[in-house]
Amino acid sequence: MTARTLTTGLVGALAPTSTGTRPLAPRTGATDGPARVVIDLDLPGATISRHLYGHFAEHLGRCIYGGFFVGEDSEIPNVRGIRTDVVEALRALRIPNLRWPGGCFADDYHWRDGIGPREDRPRMVNSHWGDIVEDNSFGTHEFMDLVELLGTEAYVNGNVGSGTVREMSDWIEYLTRADDSPMAALRRENGRDEPWNVPFLGIGNEAWGCGGHMRAEDYAALARQYATYVRDHGDNQVTRIAAGANVDDYAWTEALMRAIDGLEGRDGRPGPFQAISLHYYTMSGPWEDKGSATEFGEEEWYRTLSRAVRAEELVARHATVMDRHDPHKKVGLVFDEWGTWWNVEPGTNPGFLYQQNTVRDALVASLHFDGFHRHADRLLMANIAQTVNVLQAMILTDPDSGALVLTPTYHVFAMSAGHQDAAALDAHLLLPEEVAEVDGRPLPLLSASASLRADEGTALVSLSNLSADEPRTLVLDLRGRSVTGHEATVLTGATTAAHNTPEQPDAVAPAPLTDVREHERGLEVTLPPHSFATVRLDLA
């Protein structure tokens, strides 16, 4: 079956026949023969912030307890209760930031309950996730210890829903002030002399939902008030992130942008908050039945990838709203919850959101990153949900054996780490076939993005073959710089549902991609079905 008949077949199987086929976007030209990815290596664009590869750790299921934190008495190797193998795996990703303590949990969390001797800390009910009793043994000091062990930066999410302005103001003082202020003195009483660096603070979470079911204008007024009292202490400068829209609620973004001051000129910092967030999850079914993580057919495969592509559309549309108020792009867009959300694994606590992670999840991640790279001028940060044992996790830990498993999504992050803080390059995809419409939107069966590290004389190209069962040959049409060498890596599995387990930890793992040949335009690459690949280029 050729690529053309495959995409035509998708239209009949997954889209209304009345819509026909149409390209994803205006094309600069079609191509005969193999597809082409045209990259101008001498025209760097916006910097792809490393923070687009950020992570999220909520007090949810086994993310914190049993994931990151096992306690000092655990037989699992740990440093002050924090799992050593989890830290080592995440350090290998060059994890740039970690968001904590939520999520919905953030607007029930009172930080003073999580400081001081653990045996004296009050308990609370985690009503959002499993209705379990939380003992607060993992609190501010434990989280900041984790941040330091990871060599990353802290994104702390404050409590607006059930908290107070003073509570949030005191927390940032406790975390970041160096002198003998009341909160700095309290921190020292609890064993930490020097302040921490906290560059990001969230002003509540999902204020339209679990964070208070607020109206946009009401929350915007609160965000201005709370952010005013999140002060910069000493050399610590905070980026204050307002709780932004759910999916396509552009009116919410409009209300927040109207609430920001200082957007008229190029100079000056906007305020009282400097960024707004966005949340969107990918699933193959409706909210009530999101689909299985591992049992799915071809139709669900393509529908899921189409819905992953929607993430870029949402970024573009919210960015357009922001551009009307902020043409100089002084306010950052923070996509701080994204990823797949499936029905929980059978036999697990439904409130713990534990799911497996397959090749399909890996390609959902690669599609998000391609879109993020193309919008690097507005996107400040992104955080996959979540890091360990919850939703689209990097790492799964076995509760019985303690074994650690790296997921296919982990490997996409690892293979893409070279894009962090590199300059985005346009990667123009030229296809010989018409693009099929899936789930109401065009879905090309190839995706690509690229970046340049001018100081190192290297470029990195990401390529995704979305076909469930067909390999794909394409040409990297490389212009503007001479290529002196290349190294290619591929990630795929025996099936679209292949995944890693303690028994088969490397069923989906990176391997050298040897099917790369020199071509008169640059390189010719053949990608296996359902695969993600990166090609590192050495430039003259």
C-alpha positions as CSV (number, residue, x, y, z in Angstrom):
1,M,0.0,0.0,0.0
2,T,1.5,3.4,-0.9
3,A,1.4,6.4,1.3
4,R,-1.1,8.0,-1.0
5,T,-3.6,5.2,-0.8
6,L,-3.1,5.0,2.9
7,T,-4.0,8.7,3.5
8,T,-6.9,8.4,1.1
9,G,-8.1,5.4,3.0
10,L,-8.0,7.4,6.2
11,V,-10.5,9.8,4.9
12,G,-13.1,7.2,4.3
13,A,-12.5,5.4,7.6
14,L,-12.3,8.3,10.0
15,A,-13.7,11.5,8.5
16,P,-17.1,12.5,7.1
17,T,-17.1,11.8,3.4
18,S,-18.5,15.2,2.6
19,T,-15.4,17.0,3.8
20,G,-13.0,15.4,1.3
21,T,-9.3,15.9,1.7
22,R,-7.3,19.1,2.1
23,P,-3.8,20.1,3.0
24,L,-2.9,21.0,6.6
25,A,-1.7,24.4,5.6
26,P,-0.9,26.3,2.3
27,R,2.1,24.5,0.8
28,T,5.0,26.2,-0.8
29,G,4.9,23.5,-3.4
30,A,4.4,19.8,-3.9
31,T,7.1,17.3,-4.6
32,D,7.4,14.4,-7.0
33,G,8.9,11.3,-5.5
34,P,9.7,11.1,-1.8
35,A,8.5,13.7,0.7
36,R,10.9,16.6,1.4
37,V,11.8,18.5,4.5
38,V,13.3,21.8,3.5
39,I,15.6,23.4,6.2
40,D,17.5,26.6,5.8
41,L,20.4,26.0,8.1
42,D,21.6,29.6,7.9
43,L,18.3,31.2,9.0
44,P,17.9,30.7,12.8
45,G,14.7,31.9,14.5
46,A,13.5,32.2,18.0
47,T,15.3,30.4,20.8
48,I,13.5,27.2,21.9
49,S,13.5,27.7,25.7
50,R,14.7,24.6,27.6
51,H,11.7,25.2,29.8
52,L,9.5,23.8,27.0
53,Y,10.8,20.4,28.2
54,G,9.5,20.9,31.7
55,H,7.8,18.4,34.1
56,F,5.0,18.2,36.6
57,A,4.8,16.5,40.0
58,E,1.5,16.6,41.8
59,H,0.4,14.9,45.0
60,L,-1.6,12.5,43.0
61,G,-1.5,8.7,43.2
62,R,2.1,7.4,43.3
63,C,3.8,10.4,41.8
64,I,5.2,11.8,45.0
65,Y,4.9,8.9,47.5
66,G,6.3,5.7,46.0
67,G,7.5,7.7,42.9
68,F,9.9,10.5,43.9
69,F,9.8,9.9,47.7
70,V,10.1,6.6,49.5
71,G,11.4,7.7,52.9
72,E,14.8,7.3,54.5
73,D,13.9,3.8,55.8
74,S,13.1,2.3,52.4
75,E,15.2,-0.5,51.1
76,I,15.2,1.3,47.7
77,P,18.4,3.4,47.5
78,N,17.6,7.0,48.3
79,V,19.0,10.3,49.4
80,R,17.0,11.7,52.4
81,G,14.1,9.7,51.2
82,I,14.2,10.7,47.5
83,R,14.7,7.8,45.1
84,T,18.3,7.8,43.7
85,D,17.3,6.0,40.4
86,V,14.5,8.5,39.7
87,V,16.9,11.4,40.2
88,E,19.6,9.8,38.0
89,A,17.1,9.1,35.2
90,L,15.7,12.7,35.2
91,R,19.1,14.3,35.4
92,A,20.0,12.4,32.2
93,L,17.1,14.2,30.5
94,R,18.5,17.6,31.6
95,I,15.1,18.3,33.2
96,P,14.8,22.1,33.2
97,N,12.0,22.7,35.7
98,L,9.6,20.9,37.9
99,R,6.1,22.1,38.8
100,W,4.7,21.3,42.3
101,P,2.5,20.6,44.3
102,G,-0.3,20.7,41.7
103,G,-2.6,20.8,39.8
104,C,-5.9,20.7,41.6
105,F,-4.0,19.7,44.8
106,A,-2.4,23.2,44.9
107,D,-5.6,25.0,45.7
108,D,-6.1,22.7,48.7
109,Y,-2.5,22.8,49.9
110,H,-1.4,25.0,52.8
111,W,2.4,25.2,52.8
112,R,2.8,25.7,56.6
113,D,1.4,22.2,57.0
114,G,4.4,20.8,55.2
115,I,7.3,22.3,57.2
116,G,8.9,21.5,60.5
117,P,9.4,18.0,62.1
118,R,7.4,15.5,60.0
119,E,5.9,13.9,63.1
120,D,4.3,17.2,64.0
121,R,2.9,18.0,60.6
122,P,-0.9,18.0,60.4
123,R,-2.8,15.7,58.1
124,M,-5.2,16.6,55.4
125,V,-7.6,15.0,53.0
126,N,-6.6,14.8,49.3
127,S,-10.2,15.1,48.1
128,H,-9.3,15.5,44.4
129,W,-7.2,12.3,44.0
130,G,-8.4,9.2,45.7
131,D,-9.9,10.9,48.8
132,I,-6.9,9.7,50.8
133,V,-5.3,11.2,53.9
134,E,-2.1,13.1,53.1
135,D,0.4,13.2,56.0
136,N,2.4,16.2,54.5
137,S,5.7,14.3,55.0
138,F,6.8,15.6,51.6
139,G,6.6,19.4,51.9
140,T,8.6,22.5,50.9
141,H,12.0,21.5,52.2
142,E,11.7,18.0,50.6
143,F,10.6,19.5,47.3
144,M,13.4,22.0,47.2
145,D,15.8,19.2,48.2
146,L,14.5,17.3,45.2
147,V,15.0,20.3,42.9
148,E,18.6,20.6,44.0
149,L,19.3,16.9,43.6
150,L,17.8,17.2,40.0
151,G,19.8,20.3,39.2
152,T,16.7,21.9,38.0
153,E,14.5,25.0,38.7
154,A,11.4,25.2,40.8
155,Y,7.9,26.1,39.6
156,V,5.9,26.4,42.8
157,N,2.1,26.6,42.4
158,G,0.4,28.8,45.1
159,N,-3.1,28.4,46.6
160,V,-5.8,30.8,45.4
161,G,-8.8,28.6,45.7
162,S,-8.7,28.0,49.5
163,G,-5.7,30.1,50.4
164,T,-5.1,33.8,51.2
165,V,-3.0,36.6,49.8
166,R,-0.8,36.6,52.9
167,E,-0.3,32.8,52.8
168,M,1.2,33.1,49.2
169,S,3.2,36.2,50.1
170,D,4.7,34.5,53.2
171,W,5.6,31.4,51.2
172,I,7.7,33.3,48.6
173,E,9.4,35.1,51.5
174,Y,10.1,31.8,53.3
175,L,11.5,30.4,50.1
176,T,13.7,33.2,48.8
177,R,14.5,35.8,51.5
178,A,18.0,35.9,52.9
179,D,17.9,38.3,55.9
180,D,16.3,38.0,59.3
181,S,12.7,38.6,58.2
182,P,10.0,36.6,60.0
183,M,9.7,34.0,57.2
184,A,13.4,33.7,56.7
185,A,13.9,33.2,60.4
186,L,11.2,30.5,60.3
187,R,13.0,28.7,57.5
188,R,16.2,28.7,59.5
189,E,14.4,27.2,62.5
190,N,13.4,24.4,60.2
191,G,17.0,23.7,59.1
192,R,17.7,25.8,56.0
193,D,20.0,28.8,56.3
194,E,20.3,30.0,52.7
195,P,17.3,30.9,50.6
196,W,16.4,29.0,47.5
197,N,16.0,30.3,44.0
198,V,12.3,30.1,42.8
199,P,12.0,31.6,39.3
200,F,8.4,30.5,38.7
201,L,5.2,30.8,40.8
202,G,1.7,29.9,39.7
203,I,-1.2,32.1,40.9
204,G,-3.6,29.2,41.6
205,N,-4.5,26.4,39.1
206,E,-7.5,25.9,36.8
207,A,-9.5,28.7,38.4
208,W,-12.3,28.0,35.9
209,G,-12.7,24.5,37.5
210,C,-11.2,22.8,40.5
211,G,-9.5,26.0,41.6
212,G,-12.7,27.8,42.4
213,H,-15.1,27.6,39.5
214,M,-14.6,31.3,38.9
215,R,-15.6,33.6,36.1
216,A,-12.7,34.9,34.0
217,E,-13.0,38.6,35.1
218,D,-13.3,37.6,38.7
219,Y,-10.2,35.5,38.6
220,A,-8.3,38.1,36.6
221,A,-8.9,40.6,39.5
222,L,-7.7,38.0,42.0
223,A,-4.7,37.2,39.9
224,R,-3.7,40.9,39.9
225,Q,-4.2,41.1,43.7
226,Y,-2.3,37.9,44.6
227,A,0.5,38.5,42.1
228,T,1.1,42.0,43.6
229,Y,2.1,40.4,46.9
230,V,4.4,37.7,45.4
231,R,7.4,39.9,45.8
232,D,11.0,39.7,44.5
233,H,13.2,39.2,47.5
234,G,16.9,39.9,47.0
235,D,18.2,38.6,43.7
236,N,15.3,36.2,43.2
237,Q,13.1,37.5,40.3
238,V,9.8,35.6,40.0
239,T,7.8,35.0,36.8
240,R,4.2,35.0,38.1
241,I,2.0,32.7,36.1
242,A,-1.7,33.3,36.1
243,A,-4.0,30.3,35.8
244,G,-5.0,30.3,32.1
245,A,-7.5,28.8,29.8
246,N,-9.0,25.3,29.5
247,V,-8.5,24.1,25.9
248,D,-10.2,26.7,23.6
249,D,-11.6,29.2,26.1
250,Y,-10.1,32.2,24.2
251,A,-12.3,34.6,26.2
252,W,-10.4,33.5,29.4
253,T,-7.1,34.5,27.7
254,E,-8.7,37.8,26.6
255,A,-9.7,38.6,30.1
256,L,-6.3,37.9,31.5
257,M,-4.5,39.9,28.8
258,R,-6.8,42.9,29.6
259,A,-5.7,42.7,33.2
260,I,-2.0,43.1,32.5
261,D,-0.3,46.5,32.6
262,G,2.8,47.7,30.8
263,L,2.2,46.1,27.4
264,E,2.4,49.3,25.2
265,G,6.1,49.6,24.7
266,R,9.0,47.3,24.1
267,D,10.7,48.2,27.4
268,G,9.5,47.5,30.9
269,R,8.3,44.4,32.6
270,P,4.6,43.5,32.4
271,G,2.7,43.1,35.6
272,P,1.4,42.2,38.0
273,F,1.8,38.8,36.4
274,Q,4.1,38.0,33.5
275,A,2.7,34.8,32.0
276,I,-0.5,32.9,31.6
277,S,-1.1,29.1,31.4
278,L,-3.0,26.7,29.1
279,H,-4.2,23.2,29.7
280,Y,-5.1,20.5,27.1
281,Y,-5.0,16.7,27.3
282,T,-5.1,14.3,24.4
283,M,-7.4,11.3,24.5
284,S,-9.1,9.1,21.8
285,G,-12.6,9.0,23.3
286,P,-14.9,11.4,25.3
287,W,-14.1,12.5,28.8
288,E,-16.3,9.7,30.3
289,D,-14.4,6.9,28.4
290,K,-11.1,8.3,27.3
291,G,-9.8,5.1,25.7
292,S,-7.4,2.3,26.7
293,A,-3.7,3.1,27.0
294,T,-2.7,-0.2,25.3
295,E,-5.7,-1.7,23.6
296,F,-6.6,0.4,20.5
297,G,-7.1,-0.1,16.8
298,E,-5.9,1.9,13.8
299,E,-8.9,4.3,14.0
300,E,-8.0,5.3,17.5
301,W,-4.4,5.5,16.6
302,Y,-5.0,8.2,14.0
303,R,-7.7,10.0,16.0
304,T,-5.3,10.3,18.9
305,L,-2.5,11.8,16.8
306,S,-5.0,14.2,15.2
307,R,-6.0,15.4,18.6
308,A,-2.3,15.8,19.6
309,V,-1.9,18.0,16.5
310,R,-4.7,20.2,17.9
311,A,-2.3,21.3,20.6
312,E,-0.4,23.5,18.2
313,E,-3.6,25.0,16.9
314,L,-4.5,26.0,20.5
315,V,-1.1,27.5,21.0
316,A,-1.5,29.5,17.8
317,R,-5.0,30.7,18.6
318,H,-4.2,31.7,22.2
319,A,-1.0,33.4,20.9
320,T,-3.1,35.4,18.5
321,V,-5.3,36.7,21.3
322,M,-2.2,37.6,23.2
323,D,-0.7,39.4,20.2
324,R,-3.6,41.8,20.0
325,H,-2.6,43.2,23.5
326,D,1.1,42.3,23.5
327,P,2.6,42.7,20.1
328,H,6.1,42.7,21.6
329,K,5.6,39.3,23.1
330,K,6.5,40.3,26.6
331,V,4.0,38.0,28.3
332,G,4.8,34.3,28.2
333,L,2.4,31.4,27.4
334,V,2.9,28.5,29.7
335,F,1.5,25.1,28.5
336,D,1.8,23.6,32.0
337,E,-0.4,20.6,31.6
338,W,-0.3,18.5,28.4
339,G,-0.1,14.9,27.5
340,T,-2.3,11.8,27.1
341,W,-5.1,10.9,29.5
342,W,-6.4,7.3,29.3
343,N,-8.6,5.2,31.4
344,V,-6.7,3.9,34.4
345,E,-5.0,0.5,34.2
346,P,-7.5,-2.2,35.3
347,G,-7.2,-3.1,38.9
348,T,-5.6,0.2,40.0
349,N,-7.2,3.0,42.1
350,P,-9.2,5.1,39.7
351,G,-8.2,8.3,41.6
352,F,-4.5,7.6,41.0
353,L,-4.5,8.0,37.2
354,Y,-1.9,5.3,36.6
355,Q,-1.7,4.3,32.9
356,Q,0.8,2.5,30.6
357,N,2.8,4.4,28.0
358,T,3.2,3.1,24.4
359,V,4.7,4.1,21.1
360,R,1.5,6.1,20.6
361,D,2.3,8.2,23.6
362,A,5.8,8.8,22.3
363,L,4.5,10.2,19.0
364,V,2.0,12.4,20.9
365,A,5.0,13.8,22.6
366,S,7.0,14.3,19.4
367,L,4.0,16.1,17.8
368,H,3.7,18.5,20.7
369,F,7.4,19.3,20.6
370,D,7.3,20.0,16.9
371,G,4.5,22.5,17.5
372,F,6.2,24.0,20.5
373,H,9.3,24.6,18.5
374,R,7.3,26.5,15.8
375,H,5.9,28.8,18.5
376,A,9.1,29.4,20.5
377,D,8.6,33.1,20.2
378,R,5.6,33.1,22.6
379,L,5.9,29.8,24.5
380,L,7.8,30.3,27.8
381,M,7.4,26.9,29.3
382,A,5.5,23.6,29.0
383,N,5.1,20.8,31.5
384,I,4.1,17.3,30.7
385,A,1.6,15.7,33.0
386,Q,3.1,14.0,34.9
387,T,6.7,12.8,35.7
388,V,6.3,9.5,37.6
389,N,3.5,7.0,37.7
390,V,0.7,9.4,36.7
391,L,-0.8,10.0,33.2
392,Q,1.9,10.3,30.5
393,A,4.8,9.6,32.8
394,M,8.5,9.6,32.1
395,I,9.0,6.8,34.6
396,L,6.9,4.0,36.0
397,T,7.9,2.3,39.3
398,D,6.6,-1.1,40.3
399,P,4.9,-0.9,43.8
400,D,5.8,-4.6,44.6
401,S,9.4,-5.0,43.3
402,G,10.4,-1.4,43.3
403,A,11.7,-1.8,39.7
404,L,12.0,1.4,37.6
405,V,10.9,1.5,34.0
406,L,11.7,4.2,31.5
407,T,8.7,4.8,29.1
408,P,8.7,5.5,25.4
409,T,7.9,9.2,26.3
410,Y,11.0,9.4,28.4
411,H,13.1,8.4,25.3
412,V,11.5,11.1,23.2
413,F,12.5,13.7,25.8
414,A,16.0,12.2,25.9
415,M,16.4,12.2,22.1
416,S,15.1,15.8,21.9
417,A,17.2,17.3,24.6
418,G,19.5,18.9,22.0
419,H,16.7,21.3,21.1
420,Q,16.8,22.9,24.5
421,D,18.0,26.6,24.2
422,A,18.8,26.1,20.5
423,A,17.5,28.4,17.8
424,A,14.4,27.1,15.9
425,L,14.8,26.5,12.2
426,D,11.9,26.4,9.8
427,A,11.3,22.9,8.6
428,H,9.0,23.0,5.5
429,L,7.3,19.7,4.8
430,L,6.5,19.1,1.2
431,L,4.4,16.0,0.5
432,P,3.6,14.2,-2.8
433,E,0.1,13.2,-1.6
434,E,-3.0,15.0,-0.5
435,V,-3.4,15.1,3.3
436,A,-6.3,13.2,4.8
437,E,-8.7,14.7,7.3
438,V,-9.0,12.8,10.6
439,D,-11.3,13.8,13.4
440,G,-12.2,17.0,11.6
441,R,-8.6,18.3,10.9
442,P,-5.9,17.5,8.4
443,L,-3.3,15.0,9.6
444,P,-0.1,14.7,7.5
445,L,1.6,11.4,8.2
446,L,5.0,13.1,8.6
447,S,6.0,15.7,11.1
448,A,9.3,17.5,11.5
449,S,11.1,20.3,13.3
450,A,14.7,21.5,13.6
451,S,17.0,23.6,15.6
452,L,20.5,25.1,15.4
453,R,23.3,25.4,17.9
454,A,25.5,27.9,16.2
455,D,28.2,27.9,18.9
456,E,28.6,24.1,18.5
457,G,28.2,24.1,14.7
458,T,25.4,21.5,14.9
459,A,21.7,21.1,14.0
460,L,19.1,18.7,15.3
461,V,16.2,17.5,13.1
462,S,13.2,15.6,14.6
463,L,11.1,13.4,12.4
464,S,7.9,11.5,13.1
465,N,6.4,8.8,10.8
466,L,2.7,8.6,11.9
467,S,1.8,5.8,9.6
468,A,0.7,2.8,11.7
469,D,2.0,0.2,9.2
470,E,4.1,1.8,6.4
471,P,7.7,2.9,6.3
472,R,8.4,6.3,4.8
473,T,11.3,7.6,2.8
474,L,11.9,11.4,2.8
475,V,14.7,13.8,1.8
476,L,16.2,16.3,4.1
477,D,16.7,19.2,1.8
478,L,19.5,21.0,3.6
479,R,20.3,24.5,2.5
480,G,22.6,27.4,3.6
481,R,25.4,25.4,5.3
482,S,27.5,22.4,4.4
483,V,26.9,19.2,6.3
484,T,30.1,17.3,7.2
485,G,28.6,14.5,9.2
486,H,25.4,13.1,10.7
487,E,24.2,10.7,13.4
488,A,20.6,9.3,13.4
489,T,18.6,7.6,16.1
490,V,15.2,6.0,15.9
491,L,12.5,5.0,18.5
492,T,9.8,2.5,17.6
493,G,8.4,-0.8,18.7
494,A,7.1,-4.1,17.3
495,T,3.5,-2.6,17.3
496,T,1.9,0.8,17.9
497,A,0.9,-0.4,21.4
498,A,4.4,-1.6,22.3
499,H,5.5,-0.5,25.8
500,N,8.1,-1.2,28.4
501,T,7.6,-3.3,31.6
502,P,9.9,-4.5,34.4
503,E,10.0,-7.8,32.5
504,Q,10.8,-6.1,29.1
505,P,12.3,-2.7,30.0
506,D,13.7,-2.2,26.5
507,A,10.8,-3.2,24.2
508,V,10.7,0.4,23.1
509,A,14.2,2.0,23.2
510,P,16.3,4.2,21.0
511,A,18.6,2.5,18.5
512,P,20.8,3.7,15.7
513,L,19.0,4.6,12.5
514,T,21.2,3.2,9.7
515,D,18.8,3.8,6.8
516,V,20.3,7.2,6.0
517,R,22.0,8.0,2.7
518,E,23.6,11.0,1.1
519,H,21.5,12.7,-1.4
520,E,22.1,15.5,-3.9
521,R,19.9,17.8,-1.7
522,G,21.3,16.6,1.6
523,L,20.2,13.3,3.1
524,E,17.7,10.6,2.3
525,V,16.1,8.9,5.3
526,T,13.8,5.9,5.6
527,L,11.7,5.8,8.8
528,P,10.1,2.6,10.0
529,P,6.3,2.7,10.6
530,H,5.1,4.4,13.8
531,S,8.5,5.8,14.6
532,F,10.2,8.9,15.9
533,A,13.8,9.8,14.8
534,T,16.4,12.5,15.3
535,V,19.2,13.3,13.0
536,R,22.1,15.3,14.4
537,L,24.0,17.3,11.7
538,D,27.6,18.5,11.9
539,L,27.9,21.8,10.0
540,A,30.9,23.4,8.4
